[in-house]
Amino acid sequence: MEFCNNMVLLITLLNAQKKLAKNARMQRLDMELTQEGLSTRSGVPLPTLRKFEQKGVISLESFLKLQMVLGGLEDILKASEIKQTAFSSIDEVLNTNDKPTRQRGRRK
């Protein structure tokens, strides 16, 4: 268990990387692609793909290239979207502030 900015993470970053690699490998195998085939289709060098599948280490750009071929890119984009708060009453809707919010972070 790890702690991150007062939050308890139930999975370590290393375990998350390995899980992503395992999922990508399973997607590749379900598509009946070899490592060489996925490498060629995605533009990710074969040694990079092998390292990812073995150790879970890869750049974000290469990971997204792989997901584009494996069909998971839209899901990743959807998972990173900001969740919209659902209104529970008409008063909440009427009291919402339509002013643009500040686009800078406040914490270092």
N, C-alpha and C positions, 0 to 999 in steps of 0.2 A: 504494500500500500504506500502510495506517495502523497505528499502534501504539496499543493501548488496554490499560492495566493489565497490561503485560508480555505481551500477546497480539498477534499479528500478524493483522490483518484483511486478507483478500484482496480485499475490496470496500469502497469508501468509502461513507459514510452517504448521500451525495448519489446515488451510483449505485444504492444499495439503494432509496431513495425513488423514483427514476425507474423502476426495475424493477417495484416494487409498482404504480405508476401504470399502466405499460404492461400488466401482467397484468390489472389491474382493467378497463382499457379493452377488452382482448381478451375478457374474460369478458362484458362488457356487449354487445359486438358479436356474440359467439356466441349470446347470448340474444335478439339482434335488438332490443335496446332503444336508443332514442335517449338522448342526455344528458338531455333533458327528462323522458323516461319514467323513467329511473333516479332522477333528482332527486325526482320526485313520489312514487315508490314508497318511497324511502329516507327522505325528509324532509330530505335534505341540499340546501341552496340550490344552484341551478344555477351561480352564479358560483364557489362553492366547488368543485363537481365539475369545472368547466372548469379552474380553477387547478390542481387535483390532477392531472388528465390531462395538462396542459401542463408543469407544473413539479415534480410529485411532492409538493407541500406541502398538508397537510391535518391536522386535529386527529385524535387517536385516536378520539374519539367518532364523528366523521363517517366515518372510515375503517371502523369496525366497523359502522355503519349501512349503508354501501354493501355490505360483505361479507355482511351478513345477507340482503340482496336477491340478491346475486350467488351465494350458496351457498358462500362460503368461510369463514364464521364458525367452524364446527366445526373446520376444519383449523387455523385460527389459534390457537384455544384448545388444540388438541392439541399444536401445535408449542411452546407456552409451558409445557407441563407439565414438572414435574421428572422426569427419567428415573430409574427405579428400578434399583438395582444388582442384577444377576443374581448369584445365589449359585453358586459353583463347587464347593462341597462341603457335606456335611451339617454338618461342624464350623462352617462359617461361619454356617449357619442357627442352630445351637445357641448360638453365641457372640454373636449380635446382641443389642444392648441395647434392650429394649422401653421404656425410660424416655423420656418426652417430651423432645424436644430444645428448646434455647433458641430463642426466636423473634425474637431481635434480631440485627441485624448488628453486627459488631465493628469494621469499618473505616469511616472517614469518607471 
